[in-house]
Amino acid sequence: MSTATASVSTHILDTSAGRPAEAVAVHLSARSGREADWQALGGSATDGDGRCRDLPALPEGTTHVRLDFAVEPYFAHQQADAQQDAPANRDSGAGAFFPEVAITFAVVPGEHYHVPLLLSPFGYSVYRGS
């Protein structure tokens, strides 16, 4: 990868369970300028450590990146597992409150951006990690 290109990585921690969120689909898009159209670059899924280790490279000229996290299937699976052990005590029978999370951020060439997602059934937060 050229040093003139920014790079991106991410991981997800399920703060309600106190562990990494496995098998969450993550899609990466990029654009070169505020007015440019988004270009879908591909995606991956989180591994057992909650990390996407194979996100696509960003094209030269990228100024904005969007990570789309498909969290609804993850929470549906978590809820199904919990119901096998004991009746659900969540008040949300409709699934995840946020069925997807889209994070958009600006990048500059040559920088690496690690963007962790801290996730729970009713909220999330993100930050620029290292």
Stockholm file with secondary structure:
# STOCKHOLM 1.0

chainA/1-130         MSTATASVSTHILDTSAGRPAEAVAVHLSARSGREADWQALGGSATDGDGRCRDLPALPEGTTHVRLDFAVEPYFAHQQADAQQDAPANRDSGAGAFFPEVAITFAVVPGEHYHVPLLLSPFGYSVYRGS
#=GR chainA/1-130 SS CCTTSCEEEEEEEETTTTEECCSCEEEEEEESSTTSCCEEEEEEECCTTSEECCCCCCCTTCCEEEEEEECHHHHHHHHHHHHHHSCCCCSCTTSCSSSCEEEEEECCTTCEEECCEEEETTEEEECCBC
#=GC SS_cons         CCTTSCEEEEEEEETTTTEECCSCEEEEEEESSTTSCCEEEEEEECCTTSEECCCCCCCTTCCEEEEEEECHHHHHHHHHHHHHHSCCCCSCTTSCSSSCEEEEEECCTTCEEECCEEEETTEEEECCBC
//
